Amino acid sequence: MGNKQSKDNNIHAGHRQRIKTKFIESGLSAFEDHQALELLLFYALPQKDTNELAHSLINEFGSLAGVFEASAEALQRVNGVGENTACLIKLIPEMYSRYLKSKAENAGVELKTAKEACDYFYSLLMNRQEEVLAAAFLDSRLCIKRTVIISEGGLTNTDVSLRKIVNKALDLKTPNIMLAHNHPSGVAAPSANDIEAVRVIAKTLRTLELHLCDSIIVAGENSFSMAGSKKLSYLFK
């Protein structure tokens, strides 16, 4: 029996090494979603077969994104997921968000297209449970100089938010601004209040020779660029 267990352990270790080598050589582009999750779970469950658990998690939450967006409590209700595993899974999107924020603050990330803006703000706001308003302050080349959380509560208090946006833009000497807020329990589409708030903010900024380039909405797995919408692009001209 001891020999059989030793043989199983060797096979298991060999499989893990092949997966790791595949990642080092090709990155995650060569992986299916369940294989990428299987690899991640190696580091929470060093002695267990994580392939079956990866499948179970994706089946339970519908997608890889659903796994990362699930609460720690929901994750631990899946058989085989303990506190360490749940912690590792929750750490990944949080760390990615922190990485993007750090990169934006220090490396001059460019937001020249609606897709770039949507991707950036989605990563920044996707895990927020409360509604918040964020602003990216960009130089003349549309490189981010700083990204800050302006307020909690989205675009509900336009006067206060506008004052903070103007003060920060003047302080940083950035002529271009992008806004983003999330709809934690809604859809990635602007409400009538959102549209009116953006109209007021854009108009006021123009009087100060500041340009509102876009306003992004993040909800669930989706994001929406108001400037990229034919019906709303007039707000930013």
DOKEDREN-478777 format. One record per residue: residue number from 0; residue in three letters; chain; x, z, y of N, C-alpha, C in turn. Coordinates in Angstrom, 2 decimals. Last residue first. Layout:
# residues N
R  pos  code  unit   n_east     n_up  n_north  ca_east    ca_up  ca_north   c_east     c_up  c_north
R  NUM   ALA     A        X        Z        Y        X        Z         Y        X        Z        Y
...
***
This chain:
# residues 237
R  pos  code  unit   n_east     n_up  n_north  ca_east    ca_up  ca_north   c_east     c_up  c_north
R  236   LYS     A   -18.11   -26.12    66.63   -17.54   -27.20     67.44   -17.50   -26.80    68.92
R  235   PHE     A   -19.44   -24.44    64.96   -17.99   -24.23     65.10   -17.32   -25.29    65.96
R  234   LEU     A   -22.06   -25.14    64.64   -21.77   -23.82     65.20   -20.30   -23.65    65.57
R  233   TYR     A   -22.17   -27.50    63.25   -22.26   -27.56     64.72   -21.90   -26.23    65.37
R  232   SER     A   -22.32   -26.90    60.57   -20.99   -27.18     61.13   -21.00   -27.22    62.66
R  231   LEU     A   -24.75   -26.61    59.35   -24.25   -25.49     60.15   -22.93   -25.76    60.85
R  230   LYS     A   -25.41   -28.83    57.85   -26.45   -28.25     58.70   -25.91   -27.20    59.67
R  229   LYS     A   -23.12   -29.33    56.38   -23.54   -30.32     57.37   -24.56   -29.72    58.34
R  228   SER     A   -20.74   -26.81    55.84   -22.13   -27.23     55.65   -22.53   -28.21    56.75
R  227   GLY     A   -18.30   -25.84    56.50   -18.33   -26.95     55.56   -19.72   -27.47    55.27
R  226   ALA     A   -18.88   -23.65    58.01   -18.31   -24.82     58.70   -18.33   -26.05    57.81
R  225   MET     A   -19.70   -21.93    55.99   -20.68   -22.38     56.96   -20.18   -23.62    57.71
R  224   SER     A   -18.95   -21.88    52.67   -18.35   -22.14     53.98   -19.42   -22.67    54.92
R  223   PHE     A   -19.33   -19.52    50.13   -19.98   -20.57     50.92   -19.32   -20.67    52.28
R  222   SER     A   -18.84   -18.61    46.68   -18.53   -18.47     48.10   -19.07   -19.69    48.84
R  221   ASN     A   -19.56   -16.78    43.63   -19.62   -17.93     44.52   -19.20   -17.59    45.95
R  220   GLU     A   -20.04   -14.77    41.90   -18.90   -15.62     41.59   -18.78   -16.80    42.56
R  219   GLY     A   -21.36   -12.64    44.31   -21.18   -12.89     42.88   -19.91   -13.67    42.61
R  218   ALA     A   -20.57   -14.02    47.40   -21.60   -13.32     46.62   -21.43   -13.67    45.15
R  217   VAL     A   -19.41   -14.52    50.64   -19.03   -14.31     49.25   -20.14   -13.53    48.56
R  216   ILE     A   -19.16   -16.79    53.28   -20.01   -15.79     52.61   -19.62   -15.74    51.14
R  215   ILE     A   -17.28   -17.44    56.21   -17.43   -17.55     54.76   -18.34   -16.45    54.24
R  214   SER     A   -17.03   -19.35    58.97   -17.54   -18.06     58.52   -17.91   -18.21    57.05
R  213   ASP     A   -14.53   -20.88    61.05   -15.43   -20.87     59.91   -15.95   -19.46    59.70
R  212   CYS     A   -13.24   -20.80    63.54   -13.07   -21.97     62.67   -14.11   -22.04    61.55
R  211   LEU     A   -13.61   -20.03    66.76   -14.08   -19.58     65.45   -14.11   -20.79    64.53
R  210   HIS     A   -11.14   -19.88    69.18   -11.93   -20.78     68.35   -12.31   -20.12    67.03
R  209   LEU     A   -10.90   -18.98    72.60   -10.64   -18.65     71.21   -11.60   -19.48    70.36
R  208   GLU     A   -11.46   -19.00    75.29   -10.53   -19.99     74.75   -10.02   -19.59    73.37
R  207   LEU     A   -13.51   -17.45    75.96   -12.19   -16.82     76.06   -11.09   -17.73    75.53
R  206   THR     A   -15.69   -18.95    75.36   -15.49   -18.61     76.77   -14.13   -17.97    77.02
R  205   ARG     A   -15.53   -18.94    72.57   -15.18   -20.17     73.31   -14.94   -19.89    74.78
R  204   LEU     A   -16.51   -16.41    71.93   -15.08   -16.70     71.74   -14.65   -17.94    72.51
R  203   THR     A   -19.24   -16.80    72.42   -18.47   -15.86     73.23   -16.98   -16.14    73.13
R  202   LYS     A   -19.88   -18.67    70.41   -20.10   -18.99     71.83   -19.26   -18.09    72.72
R  201   ALA     A   -19.29   -17.23    68.06   -18.57   -18.47     68.36   -18.68   -18.83    69.84
R  200   ILE     A   -21.17   -15.10    68.29   -19.72   -14.84     68.24   -18.94   -16.08    68.63
R  199   VAL     A   -23.62   -16.47    68.23   -23.26   -15.62     69.37   -21.75   -15.40    69.43
R  198   ARG     A   -23.47   -17.74    65.70   -23.67   -18.52     66.92   -23.22   -17.74    68.15
R  197   VAL     A   -23.27   -15.54    63.99   -22.14   -16.48     64.09   -22.26   -17.32    65.36
R  196   ALA     A   -25.83   -14.45    64.38   -24.63   -13.67     64.71   -23.42   -14.58    64.88
R  195   GLU     A   -27.46   -16.52    63.39   -27.54   -16.13     64.80   -26.31   -15.35    65.23
R  194   ILE     A   -26.68   -16.53    60.70   -26.50   -17.73     61.52   -26.52   -17.38    63.00
R  193   ASP     A   -27.44   -13.95    59.86   -26.04   -14.39     59.77   -25.79   -15.56    60.72
R  192   ASN     A   -30.22   -14.07    60.23   -29.42   -13.14     61.03   -27.94   -13.52    61.03
R  191   ALA     A   -30.89   -15.90    58.27   -31.15   -16.25     59.67   -30.34   -15.35    60.60
R  190   SER     A   -28.14   -15.88    55.89   -29.49   -15.52     56.33   -29.68   -15.99    57.77
R  189   PRO     A   -26.20   -18.17    53.96   -26.41   -17.38     55.17   -27.88   -17.08    55.42
R  188   ALA     A   -25.34   -17.57    50.55   -25.99   -18.43     51.54   -26.30   -17.59    52.76
R  187   ALA     A   -24.83   -16.51    47.83   -23.82   -17.01     48.77   -24.44   -18.04    49.70
R  186   VAL     A   -27.13   -13.77    47.43   -26.62   -15.10     47.09   -25.66   -15.55    48.18
R  185   GLY     A   -26.75   -10.26    46.71   -27.50   -11.43     47.13   -26.92   -12.73    46.65
R  184   SER     A   -25.39    -7.93    46.61   -26.49    -8.09     45.66   -27.34    -9.31    46.01
R  183   PRO     A   -23.26    -8.29    48.46   -23.02    -7.68     47.14   -24.15    -7.90    46.13
R  182   HIS     A   -22.22   -10.61    50.32   -23.58   -10.21     49.98   -23.51    -9.60    48.58
R  181   ASN     A   -19.56   -10.39    52.74   -20.08   -10.51     51.38   -21.53   -10.09    51.31
R  180   HIS     A   -17.94   -12.41    55.22   -18.61   -11.19     54.78   -19.23   -11.45    53.41
R  179   ALA     A   -15.50   -13.61    57.44   -16.08   -13.63     56.10   -16.81   -12.33    55.87
R  178   LEU     A   -14.05   -15.77    59.95   -14.78   -14.58     59.52   -15.25   -14.74    58.08
R  177   MET     A   -11.14   -16.82    61.58   -12.12   -17.07     60.51   -12.75   -15.74    60.12
R  176   ILE     A    -9.76   -18.04    64.59   -10.29   -16.91     63.83   -11.21   -17.43    62.74
R  175   ASN     A    -7.08   -18.89    66.80    -8.07   -19.27     65.79    -8.47   -18.07    64.93
R  174   PRO     A    -5.08   -17.98    68.47    -6.20   -18.73     69.06    -7.34   -19.04    68.10
R  173   THR     A    -3.52   -14.89    68.73    -3.92   -15.94     67.78    -5.15   -16.67    68.32
R  172   LYS     A    -2.36   -12.54    69.74    -2.13   -13.84     70.40    -2.41   -15.01    69.44
R  171   LEU     A    -2.91   -10.04    68.90    -2.04   -10.85     68.03    -1.67   -12.20    68.64
R  170   ASP     A    -4.58    -9.22    71.00    -3.40    -8.43     70.66    -2.40    -9.25    69.84
R  169   LEU     A    -6.59   -11.10    70.86    -5.76   -11.04     72.06    -4.47   -10.27    71.79
R  168   ALA     A    -7.64   -10.44    68.34    -7.13   -11.80     68.60    -6.21   -11.82    69.82
R  167   LYS     A    -8.47    -7.79    68.76    -7.43    -8.08     67.78    -6.82    -9.47    68.02
R  166   ASN     A   -10.47    -8.12    70.71    -9.30    -7.27     70.97    -8.15    -7.59    70.03
R  165   VAL     A   -12.30    -9.78    69.33   -11.63   -10.24     70.55   -10.37    -9.44    70.82
R  164   ILE     A   -13.08    -8.06    67.23   -12.48    -9.37     66.95   -11.70    -9.87    68.16
R  163   LYS     A   -14.21    -5.91    68.59   -13.03    -5.69     67.75   -12.31    -7.01    67.47
R  162   ARG     A   -16.38    -7.21    69.82   -15.37    -6.52     70.63   -14.08    -6.31    69.83
R  161   LEU     A   -17.83    -8.06    67.59   -17.26    -9.03     68.52   -16.16    -8.41    69.36
R  160   SER     A   -18.67    -5.63    66.45   -17.78    -6.53     65.71   -17.08    -7.50    66.64
R  159   VAL     A   -20.37    -4.68    68.47   -19.19    -3.91     68.08   -18.19    -4.80    67.37
R  158   ASP     A   -22.30    -6.79    68.50   -21.58    -6.38     69.71   -20.28    -5.66    69.37
R  157   THR     A   -23.38    -6.97    65.87   -22.60    -8.07     66.45   -21.76    -7.63    67.63
R  156   ASN     A   -23.91    -5.47    63.23   -23.68    -4.96     64.59   -22.77    -5.94    65.33
R  155   THR     A   -24.12    -7.06    60.90   -25.30    -6.37     61.43   -25.12    -5.88    62.85
R  154   LEU     A   -22.49    -8.53    59.23   -22.67    -8.99     60.61   -23.82    -8.28    61.31
R  153   GLY     A   -21.30    -5.85    57.18   -21.42    -7.29     57.43   -21.55    -7.62    58.90
R  152   GLY     A   -20.82    -3.22    56.67   -22.17    -3.58     57.05   -22.33    -5.04    57.43
R  151   GLU     A   -17.84    -2.23    58.21   -18.69    -2.17     57.03   -20.11    -2.47    57.49
R  150   SER     A   -15.50    -4.36    59.98   -16.54    -3.32     59.89   -17.17    -3.32    58.52
R  149   ILE     A   -13.09    -5.76    59.71   -13.62    -5.45     61.04   -14.62    -4.31    60.98
R  148   ILE     A   -10.24    -5.80    57.97   -11.65    -5.49     57.79   -12.17    -5.02    59.14
R  147   VAL     A    -7.92    -8.49    58.63    -8.36    -7.10     58.76    -9.84    -6.99    58.40
R  146   THR     A    -4.97   -10.34    58.48    -6.35   -10.23     58.01    -6.76    -8.77    58.06
R  145   ARG     A    -2.72   -12.28    60.42    -3.19   -10.97     59.98    -4.63   -11.10    59.49
R  144   LYS     A    -1.97   -14.90    60.41    -1.03   -13.93     60.96    -1.42   -12.52    60.54
R  143   ILE     A    -2.32   -17.79    58.53    -2.79   -16.43     58.77    -1.67   -15.56    59.32
R  142   CYS     A    -2.19   -20.92    60.12    -1.53   -19.98     59.21    -2.00   -18.57    59.56
R  141   LEU     A    -3.01   -22.90    61.84    -3.98   -22.34     60.91    -3.31   -21.55    59.79
R  140   ARG     A    -1.29   -23.45    63.81    -1.16   -24.27     62.59    -2.11   -23.83    61.50
R  139   SER     A    -1.76   -21.52    65.70    -2.17   -22.89     66.02    -2.07   -23.83    64.83
R  138   ASP     A    -2.74   -18.71    63.56    -1.99   -19.33     64.66    -2.46   -20.78    64.86
R  137   LEU     A    -5.54   -16.57    62.89    -4.64   -17.67     62.55    -3.94   -18.24    63.79
R  136   PHE     A    -6.94   -13.85    61.36    -6.47   -14.34     62.66    -5.34   -15.33    62.41
R  135   ALA     A    -9.81   -13.18    59.58    -8.44   -13.66     59.49    -8.07   -14.27    60.84
R  134   ALA     A   -11.96   -10.48    58.99   -11.54   -11.54     59.91   -10.08   -11.88    59.65
R  133   ALA     A   -14.86    -9.23    57.30   -13.42    -9.40     57.41   -13.13   -10.54    58.38
R  132   LEU     A   -17.34    -6.91    56.78   -16.98    -8.09     57.58   -15.48    -8.13    57.73
R  131   VAL     A   -19.10    -5.84    53.81   -18.07    -5.69     54.84   -17.88    -7.02    55.57
R  130   GLU     A   -21.19    -4.00    51.69   -21.05    -5.19     52.54   -20.04    -4.92    53.65
R  129   GLU     A   -19.73    -2.61    48.71   -20.45    -2.46     49.97   -20.25    -3.72    50.80
R  128   GLN     A   -18.18    -3.44    46.66   -19.54    -3.04     46.31   -20.39    -2.85    47.56
R  127   ARG     A   -15.83    -5.96    46.28   -16.43    -5.01     47.21   -17.87    -4.71    46.80
R  126   ASN     A   -14.58    -7.91    44.85   -14.83    -6.63     44.17   -15.47    -5.59    45.07
R  125   MET     A   -14.28   -10.14    46.53   -15.08   -10.26     45.31   -15.41    -8.92    44.66
R  124   LEU     A   -12.75   -10.36    48.83   -14.00    -9.60     48.90   -14.76    -9.49    47.58
R  123   LEU     A   -10.43   -11.84    48.32   -10.34   -10.64     49.14   -11.57    -9.75    49.00
R  122   SER     A   -11.28   -14.03    46.90   -10.34   -13.11     46.26   -10.25   -11.79    47.01
R  121   TYR     A   -12.85   -15.19    48.92   -13.45   -14.76     47.64   -12.56   -13.74    46.96
R  120   PHE     A   -10.98   -15.85    50.83   -11.88   -14.74     51.11   -12.62   -14.27    49.86
R  119   TYR     A    -9.62   -17.97    49.44    -8.91   -16.81     49.98    -9.85   -15.62    50.17
R  118   ASP     A   -11.62   -19.79    48.79   -10.80   -19.19     47.73   -10.13   -17.91    48.23
R  117   CYS     A   -12.56   -20.48    51.38   -13.45   -19.86     50.38   -12.65   -19.15    49.30
R  116   ALA     A   -10.25   -21.64    52.49   -10.85   -20.46     53.11   -11.75   -19.72    52.11
R  115   GLU     A    -9.85   -23.80    50.79    -8.80   -22.79     50.93    -9.36   -21.50    51.51
R  114   LYS     A   -12.27   -25.18    51.27   -11.96   -24.65     49.93   -10.89   -23.56    50.00
R  113   ALA     A   -12.04   -25.94    53.92   -13.10   -25.01     53.55   -12.81   -24.39    52.18
R  112   THR     A    -8.56   -25.95    54.97    -9.76   -26.57     54.41   -10.79   -25.51    54.07
R  111   LYS     A    -6.50   -24.43    55.93    -6.80   -25.68     56.63    -8.05   -26.38    56.11
R  110   LEU     A    -4.97   -21.84    55.99    -6.39   -22.03     55.67    -6.87   -23.27    56.42
R  109   GLU     A    -1.82   -20.75    54.78    -2.59   -21.71     55.57    -4.03   -21.80    55.06
R  108   VAL     A    -0.02   -17.73    55.03    -0.89   -18.58     54.22    -1.72   -19.49    55.13
R  107   GLY     A     2.31   -16.18    55.93     1.71   -17.28     56.68     0.89   -18.24    55.84
R  106   ALA     A     3.34   -13.95    54.67     3.90   -15.25     54.32     3.24   -16.43    55.01
R  105   ASN     A     2.14   -11.48    55.24     3.59   -11.61     55.34     4.14   -13.02    55.16
R  104   GLU     A    -0.56   -11.45    54.95     0.00   -10.71     56.07     1.47   -11.04    56.29
R  103   ALA     A    -0.93   -12.89    52.62    -1.49   -13.39     53.87    -0.85   -12.73    55.07
R  102   LYS     A     0.29   -11.23    50.77     0.83   -12.58     50.99     0.35   -13.14    52.32
R  101   SER     A    -1.40    -9.02    50.87     0.01    -8.87     51.23     0.63   -10.23    51.56
R  100   LYS     A    -3.74   -10.22    49.93    -3.72    -9.59     51.25    -2.29    -9.47    51.74
R   99   LEU     A    -2.96   -11.01    47.38    -3.34   -12.02     48.37    -3.30   -11.47    49.78
R   98   TYR     A    -2.45    -8.46    46.22    -1.39    -9.48     46.32    -1.71   -10.52    47.39
R   97   ARG     A    -4.98    -7.32    46.26    -3.90    -6.70     47.04    -2.75    -7.69    47.24
R   96   SER     A    -6.24    -9.04    44.46    -6.72    -8.95     45.83    -5.65    -8.36    46.74
R   95   TYR     A    -4.75    -8.41    42.20    -4.72    -9.78     42.72    -5.19    -9.81    44.17
R   94   MET     A    -5.48    -5.74    41.84    -4.08    -6.06     42.14    -3.96    -7.48    42.71
R   93   GLU     A    -8.18    -6.08    41.25    -7.78    -5.28     42.41    -6.35    -5.61    42.82
R   92   PRO     A    -8.11    -7.59    38.90    -8.64    -8.19     40.13    -8.28    -7.41    41.38
R   91   ILE     A    -6.60    -5.54    37.25    -6.16    -6.92     37.47    -6.77    -7.55    38.74
R   90   LEU     A    -7.83    -3.05    36.91    -6.65    -3.14     37.76    -6.34    -4.59    38.16
R   89   LYS     A    -9.80    -3.32    35.04   -10.21    -3.15     36.43    -9.04    -3.32    37.39
R   88   ILE     A    -8.16    -3.48    32.74    -9.03    -4.60     33.11    -9.43    -4.51    34.57
R   87   LEU     A    -6.97    -0.92    32.76    -6.14    -2.12     32.87    -6.98    -3.32    33.32
R   86   CYS     A    -9.24     0.73    32.42    -8.40     0.86     33.62    -7.56    -0.40    33.83
R   85   ALA     A   -10.10    -0.02    29.89   -10.96    -0.25     31.05   -10.17    -0.21    32.34
R   84   THR     A    -7.89     0.90    28.40    -8.24    -0.52     28.41    -9.10    -0.86    29.62
R   83   ASN     A    -8.01     3.67    28.88    -6.82     2.90     29.24    -7.12     1.41    29.35
R   82   GLU     A   -10.57     4.38    27.86   -10.27     4.54     29.28    -9.07     3.69    29.71
R   81   GLY     A   -11.41     1.83    25.42   -11.27     3.19     25.90   -10.92     3.21    27.37
R   80   VAL     A   -13.13    -0.29    23.42   -12.62    -0.16     24.78   -12.62     1.31    25.19
R   79   GLY     A   -14.37    -0.30    20.98   -12.94    -0.61     21.01   -12.31    -0.48    22.38
R   78   ASN     A   -17.51    -1.43    21.99   -16.74    -0.82     20.91   -15.28    -1.27    20.96
R   77   VAL     A   -18.41    -0.92    25.32   -18.08    -1.92     24.29   -17.18    -1.27    23.25
R   76   ARG     A   -18.50     1.01    27.16   -19.61     0.99     26.21   -19.41    -0.06    25.12
R   75   GLN     A   -16.46     0.51    28.87   -16.22     1.51     27.82   -17.39     1.65    26.86
R   74   LEU     A   -17.64    -1.28    30.65   -16.58    -1.73     29.75   -16.42    -0.77    28.58
R   73   ALA     A   -19.35     0.42    32.06   -19.91    -0.64     31.22   -18.88    -1.15    30.22
R   72   GLU     A   -17.44     2.01    33.39   -18.40     2.63     32.47   -18.99     1.59    31.52
R   71   ALA     A   -16.16     0.19    35.01   -15.39     0.87     33.96   -16.32     1.48    32.92
R   70   SER     A   -18.23    -2.74    35.52   -17.76    -1.39     35.86   -16.97    -0.80    34.70
R   69   ALA     A   -17.19    -6.18    35.65   -17.95    -5.08     35.05   -17.37    -3.74    35.47
R   68   GLU     A   -15.49    -8.12    36.51   -16.41    -7.57     37.50   -17.23    -6.41    36.95
R   67   PHE     A   -14.11    -8.93    34.28   -13.36    -8.29     35.35   -14.26    -7.64    36.39
R   66   VAL     A   -16.25   -10.04    32.81   -15.47    -8.92     32.26   -14.77    -8.18    33.38
R   65   GLY     A   -17.03   -12.16    34.45   -17.95   -11.06     34.20   -17.26    -9.83    33.65
R   64   ALA     A   -14.84   -13.85    34.21   -15.12   -13.22     35.50   -16.04   -12.02    35.33
R   63   LEU     A   -15.23   -14.62    31.57   -14.04   -13.85     31.90   -14.23   -13.15    33.24
R   62   SER     A   -18.72   -14.06    30.70   -17.59   -14.89     31.13   -16.39   -14.00    31.37
R   61   GLY     A   -20.59   -12.28    29.51   -20.94   -13.65     29.84   -19.81   -14.59    30.21
R   60   PHE     A   -20.25    -9.76    28.55   -20.39    -9.90     30.00   -20.54   -11.35    30.47
R   59   GLU     A   -20.19   -10.06    25.73   -20.99    -9.00     26.34   -21.27    -9.28    27.81
R   58   ASN     A   -18.39   -12.15    25.32   -19.78   -12.29     24.86   -20.69   -11.28    25.55
R   57   ILE     A   -16.09   -10.95    26.33   -16.62   -12.15     26.99   -18.07   -12.39    26.57
R   56   LEU     A   -15.83    -8.82    24.47   -15.98    -8.55     25.91   -16.58    -9.76    26.63
R   55   SER     A   -15.50   -10.15    22.03   -16.62    -9.23     22.22   -16.89    -8.99    23.70
R   54   HIS     A   -13.09   -11.55    22.43   -14.33   -12.28     22.21   -15.54   -11.40    22.50
R   53   ALA     A   -11.39    -9.32    22.63   -11.50   -10.26     23.75   -12.79   -11.07    23.64
R   52   LEU     A   -11.65    -8.22    20.08   -12.14    -7.47     21.23   -12.31    -8.38    22.45
R   51   GLU     A   -10.40   -10.19    18.54   -11.82    -9.91     18.33   -12.41    -9.17    19.52
R   50   ASN     A    -7.77    -9.95    19.58    -8.51   -11.21     19.65   -10.01   -10.98    19.53
R   49   THR     A    -6.28    -7.69    19.20    -7.12    -7.74     20.41    -7.94    -9.03    20.52
R   48   ASP     A    -5.42    -5.52    16.79    -5.73    -6.94     16.96    -6.71    -7.06    18.13
R   47   LYS     A    -3.23    -2.84    17.94    -4.49    -3.37     17.42    -4.59    -4.88    17.63
R   46   GLN     A    -1.14    -1.58    19.17    -1.13    -1.61     17.71    -2.38    -2.26    17.11
R   45   PRO     A    -1.43    -1.56    21.97    -0.20    -2.11     21.37    -0.22    -2.26    19.85
R   44   LEU     A    -3.54    -1.96    24.15    -3.74    -1.67     22.73    -2.56    -2.23    21.94
R   43   ALA     A    -2.71    -2.70    26.63    -3.51    -1.48     26.54    -3.64    -1.01    25.10
R   42   TYR     A    -1.35    -5.00    26.22    -0.64    -3.95     26.96    -1.46    -2.66    27.08
R   41   PHE     A    -3.04    -6.78    24.97    -1.85    -6.32     24.25    -1.29    -5.05    24.89
R   40   LEU     A    -4.86    -7.62    26.85    -5.20    -6.42     26.08    -4.05    -5.92    25.22
R   39   LEU     A    -3.72   -10.02    27.73    -3.78    -8.86     28.62    -3.99    -7.57    27.84
R   38   LEU     A    -4.20   -11.63    25.45    -2.83   -11.32     25.89    -2.81   -10.09    26.79
R   37   GLU     A    -7.01   -11.74    25.50    -6.31   -11.17     24.34    -4.89   -10.76    24.72
R   36   LEU     A    -7.40   -13.16    27.84    -7.81   -11.77     27.79    -7.15   -11.05    26.62
R   35   ALA     A    -6.39   -15.62    27.00    -5.78   -14.96     28.16    -6.13   -13.48    28.16
R   34   GLN     A    -8.18   -16.16    24.94    -6.77   -15.98     24.63    -6.03   -15.28    25.77
R   33   HIS     A   -10.58   -16.48    26.26   -10.46   -15.35     25.34    -9.01   -15.09    24.96
R   32   ASP     A   -10.02   -18.83    27.77   -10.27   -17.55     28.44   -10.08   -16.36    27.50
R   31   GLU     A    -7.19   -20.62    26.39    -8.62   -20.43     26.57    -8.83   -19.05    27.21
R   30   PHE     A    -4.09   -21.68    27.87    -4.90   -20.69     27.17    -6.38   -20.90    27.41
R   29   ALA     A    -2.44   -23.12    29.48    -2.47   -23.51     28.07    -3.39   -22.63    27.24
R   28   SER     A    -2.46   -21.85    31.88    -3.14   -23.14     31.80    -3.28   -23.62    30.36
R   27   LEU     A    -0.88   -19.62    31.93    -2.24   -19.46     31.40    -3.00   -20.78    31.31
R   26   GLY     A     2.44   -20.78    30.90     1.48   -20.14     31.79     0.09   -20.11    31.18
R   25   SER     A     4.41   -21.83    29.25     3.37   -22.74     29.76     2.41   -22.12    30.76
R   24   GLU     A     6.33   -19.88    28.56     6.72   -21.30     28.63     5.70   -22.17    29.36
R   23   ILE     A     4.96   -17.46    28.59     6.20   -17.60     29.37     6.55   -19.07    29.59
R   22   PHE     A     2.88   -18.06    26.76     2.60   -17.77     28.17     3.83   -17.98    29.04
R   21   LYS     A     4.31   -18.40    24.39     3.47   -19.49     24.90     3.16   -19.30    26.38
R   20   THR     A     5.37   -15.85    24.11     6.27   -16.98     24.33     5.50   -18.17    24.92
R   19   LYS     A     3.01   -14.40    23.60     3.83   -14.10     24.78     4.75   -15.27    25.13
R   18   ILE     A     2.22   -15.58    21.17     1.33   -15.63     22.34     2.13   -15.40    23.62
R   17   ARG     A     4.37   -14.89    19.55     4.07   -16.30     19.78     3.19   -16.47    21.02
R   16   GLN     A     4.15   -12.11    19.55     5.33   -12.73     20.14     5.10   -14.21    20.44
R   15   ARG     A     1.74   -11.78    18.18     1.87   -11.34     19.58     3.05   -12.02    20.26
R   14   HIS     A     2.48   -12.74    15.66     1.41   -13.39     16.42     1.53   -13.04    17.90
R   13   GLY     A     4.40   -10.85    14.91     4.78   -12.25     15.07     3.76   -13.02    15.89
R   12   ALA     A     2.87    -8.54    14.69     3.92    -8.60     15.72     4.34   -10.04    15.98
R   11   HIS     A     1.28    -9.31    12.50     0.66    -8.97     13.78     1.66    -9.09    14.91
R   10   ILE     A     3.21    -9.54    10.51     2.40   -10.71     10.88     1.79   -10.52    12.26
R    9   ASN     A     4.08    -6.87    10.46     5.02    -7.95     10.79     4.29    -9.21    11.23
R    8   ASN     A     1.76    -5.53     9.66     2.35    -5.23     10.97     3.30    -6.33    11.42
R    7   ASP     A     1.47    -6.57     7.10     0.44    -6.83      8.11     0.99    -6.60     9.51
R    6   LYS     A     3.76    -5.48     5.89     3.62    -6.93      6.00     2.61    -7.30     7.07
R    5   SER     A     3.12    -2.77     6.02     4.32    -3.25      6.71     4.24    -4.76     6.92
R    4   GLN     A     0.90    -2.73     4.37     0.75    -2.37      5.78     1.92    -2.87     6.60
R    3   LYS     A     2.11    -3.45     1.95     1.06    -4.31      2.53     0.90    -4.02     4.01
R    2   ASN     A     3.83    -1.30     1.52     4.39    -2.63      1.70     3.39    -3.58     2.35
R    1   GLY     A     1.97     0.76     1.17     2.89     0.81      2.30     3.49    -0.54     2.59
R    0   MET     A     0.83     0.00    -1.21     0.00     0.00      0.00     0.86     0.00     1.25
***
